[in-house]
Amino acid sequence: MNEDKVLGKKVGYCSKYNPDLLVFVPRKEKRDEIGITSLPFIGFDLWNQYEISYLDYNGKPVVRIATLIYNANTDNIVESKSLKLYFNSFNMTHIKSDDELKKIIEDDLKKGLNDPYLQIVIYNINEKFLFSNEPKYRNIDNYDINTNIYQVDNNLLKKIEGNNEQMLCSDLLKSNCLVTKQPDWGSVYISIIPNGYMIDEISLLKYIISFRQHNEFHEQCIERIFNDLNNLLNPKYLSVFGKYVRRGGIDINPYREKYDTGVYNKMKNSIFYRGSRQ
């Protein structure tokens, strides 16, 4: 594993294929901090890479977009800047076809992720994107609230008695990169089937806003939200889907779900492939 992290450092671009640019970061340290010792969820991390180009064997540039999805139970995540540098290393590399490119990427990522469920899809730049406005979810951002808490605080979360299914979303999720402290903007989609207790929606909104000056990677923020809700409510079913704004040509969209083994069938749906917040 390459431990020379590139995130937050000045690094020159390499325009010839170089798999050694990839850096993999262990999940364990942050999960220990959150209080996750055994995984209470299944899920995946979905990355859309918008800046891919290579040369065909005639020297003509080819421009593509890729989506990659890997399992939430992998020991590592791939560091975002290293992935960007890795994809840019194809810029002056001759490759026969999209299928060959896909095979190269799969082989390189599997070495650091060790994930048999790893999925990679290569798209033509001219293909129409299939974004979803999530019509089933109700946005909670219009509540008139007063708050001054901008460091994450799970004590803000309050439960109420009830058994009505809740499908709630907010576009006010904002945190900062753990390393660079640059802002990460996102939307969060939460689905709950209660086990006697529902989440108080105003308290949930205040909690989401409390991430505003919090420093953590995308995956860790979503796992923290999942863990805090799961511990408070102990619901029959819970899913948390973070859809983040593209930065550096990449968006990262973590999905965590409790006790639904059908999650990988859902991964085939276009909402999960391209449902990032743009």
Backbone as CSV, one residue per row, in Angstrom:
resi,resn,N_x,N_y,N_z,CA_x,CA_y,CA_z,C_x,C_y,C_z
1,MET,0.843,-1.193,0.000,0.000,0.000,0.000,0.884,1.251,0.000
2,ASN,0.579,2.162,-0.874,1.314,3.417,-0.956,0.871,4.344,0.160
3,GLU,1.792,4.679,1.078,1.418,5.498,2.225,1.827,6.946,2.057
4,ASP,2.376,7.308,0.918,2.730,8.704,0.653,1.514,9.414,0.096
5,LYS,0.677,9.906,0.983,-0.573,10.526,0.545,-0.284,11.761,-0.289
6,VAL,-1.102,11.965,-1.302,-0.932,13.123,-2.178,-1.968,14.196,-1.892
7,LEU,-3.030,13.851,-1.165,-4.081,14.810,-0.872,-3.515,15.932,-0.020
8,GLY,-3.742,17.167,-0.471,-3.262,18.328,0.264,-1.834,18.718,-0.052
9,LYS,-1.193,17.999,-0.983,0.181,18.312,-1.366,0.224,18.780,-2.815
10,LYS,1.252,19.555,-3.142,1.472,19.954,-4.519,2.142,18.795,-5.252
11,VAL,1.454,18.291,-6.271,1.952,17.127,-7.008,1.815,17.407,-8.491
12,GLY,2.880,17.158,-9.254,2.821,17.347,-10.694,2.032,16.236,-11.361
13,TYR,1.420,16.571,-12.508,0.643,15.586,-13.240,1.559,14.657,-14.019
14,CYS,1.180,13.396,-14.029,1.866,12.380,-14.821,0.942,11.998,-15.966
15,SER,1.383,12.182,-17.207,0.508,11.963,-18.354,0.704,10.590,-18.981
16,LYS,1.560,9.772,-18.404,1.723,8.397,-18.855,1.233,7.450,-17.764
17,TYR,0.564,6.402,-18.160,-0.085,5.473,-17.239,0.832,5.072,-16.092
18,ASN,0.338,5.263,-14.855,1.142,4.977,-13.673,0.229,4.524,-12.527
19,PRO,0.071,3.210,-12.326,-0.798,2.710,-11.251,-0.268,3.003,-9.858
20,ASP,1.035,3.327,-9.750,1.606,3.615,-8.430,1.100,4.934,-7.852
21,LEU,0.381,5.716,-8.657,-0.189,6.958,-8.152,-1.335,6.712,-7.172
22,LEU,-1.962,5.551,-7.242,-3.110,5.262,-6.393,-2.693,5.127,-4.927
23,VAL,-3.446,5.764,-4.049,-3.229,5.694,-2.611,-4.510,5.181,-1.956
24,PHE,-4.356,4.213,-1.063,-5.508,3.621,-0.387,-5.423,3.928,1.111
25,VAL,-6.540,4.339,1.679,-6.594,4.810,3.068,-7.450,3.855,3.887
26,PRO,-6.953,3.334,5.006,-7.748,2.415,5.836,-8.991,3.093,6.412
27,ARG,-10.095,2.358,6.452,-11.332,2.864,7.046,-11.309,2.768,8.578
28,LYS,-10.525,1.875,9.135,-10.668,1.477,10.533,-10.522,2.623,11.529
29,GLU,-9.538,3.480,11.329,-9.271,4.524,12.328,-10.482,5.418,12.548
30,LYS,-11.093,5.882,11.462,-12.245,6.763,11.607,-13.470,5.993,12.097
31,ARG,-13.613,4.736,11.695,-14.737,3.944,12.197,-14.606,3.712,13.692
32,ASP,-13.385,3.497,14.176,-13.182,3.374,15.620,-13.600,4.661,16.332
33,GLU,-13.265,5.799,15.735,-13.615,7.092,16.328,-15.125,7.280,16.384
34,ILE,-15.826,6.860,15.334,-17.277,6.985,15.292,-17.936,6.021,16.267
35,GLY,-17.264,4.899,16.559,-17.831,3.879,17.439,-18.329,2.670,16.691
36,ILE,-17.891,2.513,15.434,-18.293,1.366,14.624,-17.204,0.303,14.737
37,THR,-17.494,-0.760,15.479,-16.532,-1.851,15.624,-16.890,-3.032,14.735
38,SER,-18.169,-3.390,14.683,-18.665,-4.346,13.696,-19.697,-3.622,12.854
39,LEU,-19.693,-3.865,11.560,-20.504,-3.062,10.655,-21.995,-3.290,10.897
40,PRO,-22.743,-2.200,11.169,-24.193,-2.315,11.339,-24.942,-2.105,10.031
41,PHE,-24.224,-2.084,8.919,-24.832,-1.782,7.626,-24.146,-2.571,6.532
42,ILE,-24.801,-2.583,5.363,-24.149,-2.945,4.121,-24.245,-1.723,3.224
43,GLY,-23.541,-1.713,2.114,-23.619,-0.546,1.251,-22.455,-0.470,0.298
44,PHE,-22.269,0.710,-0.258,-21.223,0.891,-1.254,-20.851,2.360,-1.332
45,ASP,-19.720,2.621,-1.973,-19.290,3.976,-2.310,-19.304,4.102,-3.826
46,LEU,-19.991,5.128,-4.308,-20.145,5.365,-5.738,-19.360,6.614,-6.122
47,TRP,-18.467,6.470,-7.072,-17.647,7.584,-7.549,-17.931,7.804,-9.031
48,ASN,-18.189,9.048,-9.401,-18.273,9.427,-10.814,-17.025,10.217,-11.176
49,GLN,-16.299,9.758,-12.182,-15.083,10.425,-12.651,-15.376,11.036,-14.015
50,TYR,-15.332,12.370,-14.086,-15.754,13.089,-15.288,-14.592,13.460,-16.211
51,GLU,-13.371,13.227,-15.787,-12.207,13.659,-16.574,-11.343,12.455,-16.917
52,ILE,-11.699,11.762,-17.999,-10.923,10.616,-18.478,-10.642,10.803,-19.958
53,SER,-9.408,10.627,-20.326,-9.055,10.688,-21.735,-7.844,9.798,-21.982
54,TYR,-7.834,9.164,-23.143,-6.675,8.374,-23.558,-6.508,8.531,-25.064
55,LEU,-5.436,7.983,-25.625,-5.184,8.014,-27.066,-5.483,6.647,-27.660
56,ASP,-6.218,6.633,-28.784,-6.378,5.352,-29.470,-5.085,5.028,-30.209
57,TYR,-5.049,3.888,-30.904,-3.792,3.452,-31.523,-3.410,4.285,-32.732
58,ASN,-4.314,5.159,-33.170,-3.990,6.103,-34.240,-3.560,7.461,-33.693
59,GLY,-3.531,7.579,-32.370,-3.111,8.835,-31.743,-4.237,9.823,-31.514
60,LYS,-5.474,9.434,-31.821,-6.611,10.326,-31.635,-7.104,10.256,-30.192
61,PRO,-7.325,11.422,-29.537,-7.822,11.410,-28.163,-9.245,10.853,-28.072
62,VAL,-9.488,10.136,-27.013,-10.810,9.615,-26.669,-11.181,10.185,-25.301
63,VAL,-12.389,10.722,-25.176,-12.849,11.309,-23.911,-13.986,10.469,-23.363
64,ARG,-13.922,10.135,-22.074,-14.919,9.276,-21.456,-15.268,9.761,-20.043
65,ILE,-16.324,9.179,-19.501,-16.735,9.346,-18.108,-16.832,7.951,-17.509
66,ALA,-16.454,7.805,-16.245,-16.526,6.485,-15.606,-17.270,6.577,-14.283
67,THR,-17.986,5.504,-13.975,-18.571,5.314,-12.653,-17.951,4.067,-12.052
68,LEU,-17.498,4.178,-10.818,-17.008,3.000,-10.119,-17.731,2.885,-8.781
69,ILE,-18.041,1.651,-8.423,-18.750,1.348,-7.180,-18.004,0.229,-6.474
70,TYR,-17.719,0.438,-5.177,-17.118,-0.650,-4.421,-17.778,-0.785,-3.060
71,ASN,-17.591,-1.953,-2.464,-18.302,-2.359,-1.269,-17.896,-1.530,-0.056
72,ALA,-18.863,-1.251,0.821,-18.588,-0.497,2.046,-17.807,-1.309,3.068
73,ASN,-17.673,-2.612,2.856,-16.938,-3.419,3.839,-15.479,-3.639,3.450
74,THR,-14.990,-2.920,2.452,-13.563,-3.007,2.132,-12.740,-2.403,3.258
75,ASP,-11.523,-2.896,3.428,-10.647,-2.353,4.470,-10.231,-0.921,4.166
76,ASN,-10.183,-0.575,2.881,-9.656,0.732,2.474,-10.647,1.482,1.599
77,ILE,-10.423,2.790,1.519,-11.017,3.611,0.474,-9.870,4.092,-0.411
78,VAL,-10.205,4.543,-1.612,-9.179,5.115,-2.473,-9.181,6.622,-2.258
79,GLU,-8.004,7.201,-2.122,-7.896,8.636,-1.877,-8.235,9.403,-3.156
80,SER,-9.063,10.444,-3.011,-9.662,11.094,-4.176,-8.634,11.757,-5.088
81,LYS,-7.677,12.485,-4.521,-6.706,13.162,-5.378,-5.818,12.154,-6.097
82,SER,-5.485,11.081,-5.404,-4.668,10.059,-6.053,-5.426,9.433,-7.218
83,LEU,-6.737,9.267,-7.062,-7.538,8.719,-8.157,-7.572,9.679,-9.330
84,LYS,-7.694,10.968,-9.046,-7.677,11.970,-10.116,-6.350,11.925,-10.868
85,LEU,-5.236,11.887,-10.138,-3.919,11.827,-10.778,-3.758,10.536,-11.584
86,TYR,-4.284,9.449,-11.035,-4.221,8.158,-11.726,-4.953,8.228,-13.063
87,PHE,-6.184,8.766,-13.061,-6.934,8.853,-14.311,-6.253,9.782,-15.308
88,ASN,-5.641,10.855,-14.821,-4.932,11.758,-15.724,-3.691,11.115,-16.327
89,SER,-3.206,10.049,-15.684,-2.014,9.393,-16.233,-2.324,8.628,-17.519
90,PHE,-3.593,8.512,-17.880,-3.961,7.873,-19.144,-3.931,8.857,-20.319
91,ASN,-3.751,10.145,-20.036,-3.945,11.179,-21.060,-3.091,10.985,-22.309
92,MET,-1.857,10.519,-22.146,-0.958,10.319,-23.282,-0.602,8.844,-23.447
93,THR,-1.527,7.991,-23.009,-1.316,6.546,-23.081,-2.186,5.950,-24.184
94,HIS,-1.604,5.133,-25.033,-2.355,4.483,-26.111,-3.087,3.260,-25.563
95,ILE,-4.394,3.223,-25.772,-5.234,2.129,-25.292,-6.143,1.698,-26.424
96,LYS,-6.334,0.397,-26.556,-7.063,-0.162,-27.691,-8.538,0.203,-27.680
97,SER,-9.173,0.138,-26.490,-10.627,0.288,-26.441,-11.067,0.628,-25.025
98,ASP,-12.349,0.971,-24.874,-12.916,1.196,-23.543,-12.844,-0.069,-22.694
99,ASP,-13.027,-1.220,-23.323,-12.967,-2.480,-22.581,-11.573,-2.704,-21.995
100,GLU,-10.552,-2.355,-22.777,-9.179,-2.494,-22.260,-8.949,-1.522,-21.110
101,LEU,-9.432,-0.297,-21.249,-9.311,0.691,-20.175,-9.992,0.181,-18.910
102,LYS,-11.209,-0.331,-19.056,-11.956,-0.848,-17.911,-11.187,-1.967,-17.216
103,LYS,-10.601,-2.873,-17.989,-9.840,-3.993,-17.403,-8.635,-3.481,-16.629
104,ILE,-7.939,-2.490,-17.155,-6.775,-1.930,-16.469,-7.203,-1.318,-15.129
105,ILE,-8.267,-0.518,-15.153,-8.732,0.152,-13.934,-9.183,-0.875,-12.901
106,GLU,-9.937,-1.881,-13.351,-10.397,-2.925,-12.433,-9.223,-3.618,-11.751
107,ASP,-8.223,-4.003,-12.522,-7.070,-4.708,-11.965,-6.340,-3.842,-10.948
108,ASP,-6.147,-2.563,-11.261,-5.403,-1.676,-10.364,-6.160,-1.410,-9.070
109,LEU,-7.459,-1.164,-9.157,-8.238,-0.843,-7.963,-8.443,-2.065,-7.074
110,LYS,-8.587,-3.227,-7.700,-8.802,-4.426,-6.896,-7.591,-4.760,-6.034
111,LYS,-6.422,-4.340,-6.448,-5.226,-4.605,-5.658,-5.280,-3.882,-4.312
112,GLY,-5.838,-2.661,-4.305,-5.906,-1.904,-3.065,-7.207,-2.051,-2.324
113,LEU,-8.279,-2.395,-3.042,-9.600,-2.490,-2.422,-9.973,-3.926,-2.068
114,ASN,-9.471,-4.895,-2.846,-9.771,-6.309,-2.616,-11.276,-6.528,-2.536
115,ASP,-11.984,-6.048,-3.544,-13.437,-6.086,-3.543,-13.959,-6.848,-4.758
116,PRO,-14.514,-8.052,-4.558,-15.046,-8.808,-5.702,-16.277,-8.159,-6.311
117,TYR,-16.923,-7.238,-5.577,-18.128,-6.574,-6.078,-17.818,-5.303,-6.865
118,LEU,-16.554,-4.961,-6.983,-16.172,-3.739,-7.690,-16.819,-3.691,-9.069
119,GLN,-17.495,-2.573,-9.357,-18.131,-2.381,-10.655,-17.593,-1.110,-11.298
120,ILE,-17.285,-1.188,-12.580,-16.829,-0.031,-13.336,-17.610,0.038,-14.638
121,VAL,-18.150,1.214,-14.915,-18.871,1.442,-16.167,-18.226,2.639,-16.859
122,ILE,-17.878,2.482,-18.134,-17.298,3.554,-18.935,-18.380,4.113,-19.847
123,TYR,-18.575,5.439,-19.801,-19.606,6.093,-20.597,-18.979,6.982,-21.667
124,ASN,-19.630,7.032,-22.825,-19.295,8.017,-23.830,-19.700,9.402,-23.341
125,ILE,-18.882,10.396,-23.585,-19.144,11.742,-23.086,-20.465,12.298,-23.594
126,ASN,-20.951,11.812,-24.727,-22.186,12.323,-25.314,-23.447,11.644,-24.797
127,GLU,-23.275,10.607,-23.964,-24.454,9.946,-23.413,-25.191,10.880,-22.466
128,LYS,-26.505,10.797,-22.489,-27.317,11.649,-21.634,-27.252,11.155,-20.197
129,PHE,-27.063,12.083,-19.270,-27.009,11.722,-17.862,-28.406,11.488,-17.316
130,LEU,-28.496,10.563,-16.391,-29.779,10.180,-15.820,-29.830,10.585,-14.359
131,PHE,-30.027,11.862,-14.103,-30.121,12.314,-12.729,-31.542,12.141,-12.226
132,SER,-31.680,11.972,-10.921,-32.992,11.804,-10.316,-33.242,12.910,-9.317
133,ASN,-34.473,13.405,-9.261,-34.820,14.423,-8.270,-35.427,13.806,-7.018
134,GLU,-35.344,12.489,-6.920,-35.812,11.766,-5.739,-37.226,12.192,-5.339
135,PRO,-38.239,11.973,-6.164,-39.584,12.457,-5.859,-40.198,11.833,-4.616
136,LYS,-39.702,10.676,-4.166,-40.282,10.018,-3.005,-39.853,10.665,-1.693
137,TYR,-38.775,11.423,-1.732,-38.235,11.996,-0.507,-38.797,13.396,-0.273
138,ARG,-39.011,13.736,0.999,-39.527,15.053,1.357,-38.403,15.896,1.934
139,ASN,-38.202,17.072,1.354,-37.120,17.945,1.784,-37.509,18.662,3.080
140,ILE,-36.591,18.669,4.061,-36.871,19.264,5.372,-36.213,20.633,5.553
141,ASP,-35.664,21.192,4.475,-34.875,22.419,4.606,-35.708,23.674,4.850
142,ASN,-37.015,23.600,4.673,-37.846,24.797,4.813,-38.315,25.067,6.239
143,TYR,-37.925,24.212,7.181,-38.278,24.501,8.570,-37.601,25.804,9.020
144,ASP,-38.353,26.640,9.723,-37.825,27.896,10.268,-37.180,27.590,11.614
145,ILE,-35.856,27.515,11.652,-35.154,27.114,12.869,-34.121,28.162,13.267
146,ASN,-33.726,28.124,14.523,-32.598,28.900,15.033,-31.515,27.920,15.463
147,THR,-30.304,28.152,15.012,-29.203,27.277,15.414,-27.899,28.040,15.354
148,ASN,-26.952,27.652,16.192,-25.602,28.217,16.143,-24.556,27.133,16.376
149,ILE,-24.951,25.880,16.113,-24.053,24.743,16.331,-23.567,24.248,14.974
150,TYR,-22.260,24.396,14.737,-21.685,24.056,13.436,-20.536,23.061,13.550
151,GLN,-20.421,22.391,14.707,-19.561,21.227,14.860,-20.466,20.053,15.186
152,VAL,-20.275,18.954,14.504,-21.237,17.859,14.554,-21.547,17.452,15.991
153,ASP,-22.848,17.323,16.290,-23.308,17.043,17.651,-24.531,16.140,17.573
154,ASN,-24.349,14.848,17.902,-25.477,13.923,17.819,-26.477,14.103,18.957
155,ASN,-26.131,14.921,19.953,-27.096,15.221,21.009,-28.252,16.073,20.497
156,LEU,-28.091,16.645,19.309,-29.180,17.424,18.713,-30.328,16.531,18.261
157,LEU,-30.047,15.271,17.970,-31.065,14.362,17.450,-32.072,13.995,18.532
158,LYS,-33.360,14.083,18.188,-34.434,13.743,19.113,-35.375,12.741,18.438
159,LYS,-35.858,11.789,19.217,-36.806,10.818,18.682,-38.199,11.080,19.238
160,ILE,-39.202,10.654,18.462,-40.593,10.762,18.876,-41.256,9.413,18.659
161,GLU,-42.264,9.111,19.441,-42.957,7.845,19.283,-43.741,7.825,17.972
162,GLY,-43.724,6.706,17.309,-44.465,6.585,16.057,-43.904,5.492,15.186
163,ASN,-44.677,5.085,14.198,-44.259,4.007,13.305,-44.509,4.331,11.848
164,ASN,-44.573,5.613,11.512,-44.759,6.004,10.120,-43.421,6.013,9.394
165,GLU,-43.375,5.407,8.217,-42.142,5.412,7.435,-41.746,6.846,7.096
166,GLN,-40.459,7.147,7.198,-39.951,8.487,6.895,-38.952,8.407,5.753
167,MET,-39.147,9.255,4.742,-38.208,9.395,3.627,-37.906,10.880,3.510
168,LEU,-36.762,11.288,4.041,-36.439,12.693,4.229,-35.128,13.026,3.517
169,CYS,-35.014,14.261,3.046,-33.772,14.688,2.418,-33.467,16.138,2.783
170,SER,-32.200,16.474,2.661,-31.740,17.842,2.910,-30.597,18.163,1.964
171,ASP,-30.584,19.410,1.485,-29.488,19.885,0.637,-28.510,20.754,1.418
172,LEU,-28.594,20.738,2.738,-27.781,21.625,3.566,-26.584,20.928,4.201
173,LEU,-26.258,19.738,3.714,-25.085,19.045,4.226,-23.823,19.699,3.683
174,LYS,-22.978,20.155,4.582,-21.682,20.733,4.199,-20.679,20.373,5.278
175,SER,-19.561,19.832,4.868,-18.462,19.523,5.776,-17.171,19.932,5.090
176,ASN,-16.049,19.606,5.689,-14.751,19.958,5.120,-13.892,18.712,4.970
177,CYS,-13.069,18.703,3.944,-12.145,17.590,3.735,-11.244,17.431,4.954
178,LEU,-11.052,16.202,5.367,-10.260,15.919,6.556,-8.828,16.405,6.431
179,VAL,-8.286,16.391,5.222,-6.877,16.739,5.010,-6.706,18.191,4.562
180,THR,-7.416,18.583,3.505,-7.204,19.917,2.924,-8.059,20.996,3.578
181,LYS,-9.110,20.589,4.294,-10.087,21.504,4.914,-10.905,22.264,3.871
182,GLN,-10.860,21.833,2.616,-11.691,22.438,1.582,-13.143,21.995,1.768
183,PRO,-14.121,22.859,1.427,-15.526,22.524,1.663,-16.029,21.410,0.753
184,ASP,-16.836,20.526,1.327,-17.533,19.481,0.585,-19.035,19.740,0.734
185,TRP,-19.711,19.946,-0.388,-21.135,20.251,-0.394,-21.906,19.023,-0.828
186,GLY,-23.040,18.762,-0.172,-23.784,17.570,-0.542,-25.237,17.613,-0.128
187,SER,-25.952,16.611,-0.581,-27.326,16.351,-0.176,-27.355,14.977,0.480
188,VAL,-28.281,14.812,1.435,-28.380,13.529,2.123,-29.824,13.047,2.067
189,TYR,-29.990,11.758,1.763,-31.294,11.129,1.628,-31.403,10.016,2.664
190,ILE,-32.432,10.091,3.511,-32.565,9.189,4.648,-33.924,8.502,4.588
191,SER,-33.901,7.178,4.663,-35.134,6.389,4.676,-35.178,5.560,5.958
192,ILE,-36.304,5.632,6.687,-36.438,4.974,7.986,-37.759,4.205,8.047
193,ILE,-37.695,2.933,8.418,-38.880,2.185,8.827,-38.751,2.002,10.331
194,PRO,-39.597,2.687,11.102,-39.395,2.745,12.557,-39.673,1.422,13.269
195,ASN,-39.133,1.367,14.461,-39.374,0.254,15.374,-39.934,0.827,16.677
196,GLY,-40.933,1.714,16.518,-41.542,2.361,17.677,-41.177,3.822,17.826
197,TYR,-40.064,4.233,17.178,-39.624,5.621,17.289,-39.269,6.181,15.913
198,MET,-39.681,7.417,15.694,-39.356,8.162,14.485,-38.371,9.266,14.834
199,ILE,-37.721,9.845,13.825,-36.819,10.959,14.074,-37.604,12.266,14.028
200,ASP,-37.352,13.134,14.982,-37.923,14.482,14.944,-37.238,15.251,13.826
201,GLU,-38.015,15.760,12.879,-37.434,16.316,11.656,-36.659,17.599,11.905
202,ILE,-37.120,18.442,12.803,-36.385,19.678,13.107,-35.044,19.347,13.740
203,SER,-35.032,18.368,14.631,-33.764,17.969,15.246,-32.817,17.389,14.216
204,LEU,-33.356,16.660,13.234,-32.518,16.095,12.169,-31.895,17.199,11.335
205,LEU,-32.669,18.233,11.023,-32.134,19.341,10.235,-31.012,20.045,10.983
206,LYS,-31.210,20.297,12.272,-30.159,20.945,13.070,-28.902,20.081,13.118
207,TYR,-29.094,18.780,13.222,-27.963,17.853,13.244,-27.198,17.892,11.933
208,ILE,-27.908,17.867,10.811,-27.241,17.928,9.503,-26.457,19.228,9.365
209,ILE,-27.041,20.328,9.802,-26.360,21.629,9.731,-25.116,21.640,10.616
210,SER,-25.119,20.858,11.688,-23.979,20.862,12.615,-22.711,20.281,11.999
211,PHE,-22.794,19.689,10.814,-21.598,19.207,10.117,-20.840,20.349,9.432
212,ARG,-21.342,21.552,9.477,-20.884,22.642,8.619,-19.401,22.962,8.773
213,GLN,-18.839,22.813,9.960,-17.403,23.054,10.159,-16.677,21.783,10.588
214,HIS,-17.289,20.666,10.341,-16.725,19.374,10.714,-15.768,18.896,9.631
215,ASN,-14.642,18.320,10.031,-13.615,17.862,9.089,-13.633,16.337,9.008
216,GLU,-14.092,15.816,7.870,-14.170,14.372,7.698,-14.402,14.059,6.227
217,PHE,-13.953,12.878,5.796,-14.199,12.460,4.421,-15.684,12.188,4.207
218,HIS,-16.110,12.184,2.939,-17.512,11.944,2.596,-18.037,10.648,3.229
219,GLU,-17.271,9.569,3.034,-17.720,8.262,3.515,-17.926,8.268,5.019
220,GLN,-17.028,8.947,5.718,-17.085,8.965,7.175,-18.270,9.785,7.685
221,CYS,-18.582,10.883,6.999,-19.753,11.686,7.384,-21.034,10.866,7.263
222,ILE,-21.182,10.144,6.157,-22.398,9.358,5.946,-22.469,8.215,6.956
223,GLU,-21.347,7.585,7.252,-21.359,6.524,8.252,-21.658,7.077,9.640
224,ARG,-21.202,8.272,9.935,-21.504,8.901,11.219,-23.008,9.174,11.331
225,ILE,-23.606,9.703,10.263,-25.049,9.958,10.273,-25.805,8.647,10.460
226,PHE,-25.407,7.627,9.704,-26.064,6.329,9.825,-25.960,5.807,11.254
227,ASN,-24.768,5.829,11.798,-24.538,5.257,13.124,-25.321,5.998,14.200
228,ASP,-25.360,7.331,14.122,-26.074,8.120,15.126,-27.579,7.849,15.061
229,LEU,-28.132,7.771,13.859,-29.558,7.479,13.719,-29.879,6.053,14.148
230,ASN,-29.023,5.119,13.783,-29.254,3.729,14.138,-29.208,3.531,15.645
231,ASN,-28.247,4.171,16.309,-28.130,4.045,17.759,-29.318,4.682,18.477
232,LEU,-29.803,5.796,17.955,-30.916,6.500,18.605,-32.244,5.779,18.405
233,LEU,-32.503,5.313,17.189,-33.825,4.814,16.840,-33.939,3.288,16.858
234,ASN,-32.836,2.593,16.620,-32.864,1.141,16.424,-33.991,0.755,15.479
235,PRO,-34.011,1.327,14.274,-35.137,1.111,13.359,-35.106,-0.283,12.739
236,LYS,-36.251,-0.661,12.173,-36.307,-1.914,11.430,-35.488,-1.809,10.152
237,TYR,-35.490,-0.632,9.564,-34.754,-0.401,8.323,-34.231,1.031,8.321
238,LEU,-33.020,1.193,7.811,-32.433,2.522,7.704,-31.498,2.548,6.505
239,SER,-31.620,3.595,5.691,-30.627,3.831,4.643,-30.263,5.307,4.640
240,VAL,-28.998,5.583,4.386,-28.487,6.946,4.281,-27.649,7.017,3.017
241,PHE,-28.010,7.943,2.134,-27.339,8.093,0.843,-26.837,9.528,0.749
242,GLY,-25.525,9.710,0.671,-24.940,11.032,0.492,-24.607,11.269,-0.959
243,LYS,-25.096,12.378,-1.506,-24.805,12.745,-2.889,-24.042,14.065,-2.864
244,TYR,-22.767,14.011,-3.200,-21.893,15.162,-3.059,-21.637,15.859,-4.387
245,VAL,-21.376,17.147,-4.309,-21.067,17.954,-5.479,-19.682,17.575,-6.011
246,ARG,-19.572,17.577,-7.302,-18.302,17.269,-7.956,-17.212,18.246,-7.539
247,ARG,-16.016,17.699,-7.237,-14.845,18.546,-6.953,-13.620,17.870,-7.540
248,GLY,-12.830,18.629,-8.300,-11.654,18.050,-8.931,-11.998,16.994,-9.962
249,GLY,-13.181,17.120,-10.588,-13.570,16.173,-11.624,-14.181,14.890,-11.103
250,ILE,-14.385,14.781,-9.771,-14.900,13.553,-9.173,-16.013,13.910,-8.188
251,ASP,-17.091,13.129,-8.201,-18.019,13.202,-7.075,-18.067,11.837,-6.393
252,ILE,-18.319,11.877,-5.070,-18.304,10.675,-4.238,-19.663,10.565,-3.561
253,ASN,-20.287,9.393,-3.658,-21.664,9.229,-3.194,-21.787,7.945,-2.369
254,PRO,-21.585,8.032,-1.047,-21.655,6.832,-0.206,-23.098,6.449,0.123
255,TYR,-23.356,5.154,0.119,-24.672,4.616,0.462,-24.503,3.565,1.546
256,ARG,-25.279,3.707,2.635,-25.239,2.743,3.729,-26.669,2.314,4.054
257,GLU,-26.857,1.013,4.259,-28.194,0.462,4.421,-28.185,-0.644,5.463
258,LYS,-29.246,-0.713,6.236,-29.377,-1.713,7.291,-30.260,-2.866,6.843
259,TYR,-29.689,-4.053,6.835,-30.424,-5.313,6.759,-31.205,-5.552,5.472
260,ASP,-30.823,-4.943,4.399,-31.488,-5.237,3.124,-30.458,-5.838,2.181
261,THR,-30.509,-7.144,2.026,-29.501,-7.812,1.197,-29.722,-7.567,-0.287
262,GLY,-30.798,-6.871,-0.647,-31.034,-6.554,-2.046,-30.300,-5.331,-2.520
263,VAL,-29.375,-4.807,-1.706,-28.724,-3.546,-2.038,-27.991,-3.616,-3.370
264,TYR,-27.407,-4.766,-3.711,-26.618,-4.807,-4.930,-27.492,-4.858,-6.179
265,ASN,-28.727,-5.288,-6.026,-29.657,-5.159,-7.142,-29.984,-3.693,-7.380
266,LYS,-30.081,-2.921,-6.306,-30.366,-1.500,-6.445,-29.199,-0.779,-7.114
267,MET,-28.012,-1.292,-6.947,-26.851,-0.647,-7.539,-26.958,-0.604,-9.060
268,LYS,-27.723,-1.515,-9.629,-27.855,-1.558,-11.077,-28.782,-0.473,-11.600
269,ASN,-29.533,0.148,-10.714,-30.466,1.195,-11.115,-29.704,2.466,-11.419
270,SER,-30.121,3.205,-12.425,-29.391,4.405,-12.843,-29.304,5.458,-11.759
271,ILE,-30.243,5.457,-10.828,-30.203,6.453,-9.762,-28.922,6.319,-8.942
272,PHE,-28.430,5.096,-8.800,-27.225,4.892,-8.034,-25.974,5.129,-8.887
273,TYR,-26.073,4.882,-10.169,-24.923,5.141,-11.011,-24.677,6.640,-11.189
274,ARG,-25.743,7.398,-11.383,-25.531,8.787,-11.763,-26.330,9.750,-10.916
275,GLY,-26.726,9.308,-9.725,-27.577,10.141,-8.899,-26.828,11.114,-8.023
276,SER,-25.704,11.640,-8.485,-24.962,12.617,-7.695,-25.653,13.973,-7.762
277,ARG,-25.299,14.837,-6.825,-25.905,16.178,-6.800,-25.100,17.086,-7.692
278,GLN,-25.701,17.538,-8.796,-24.994,18.425,-9.741,-25.784,19.713,-9.925
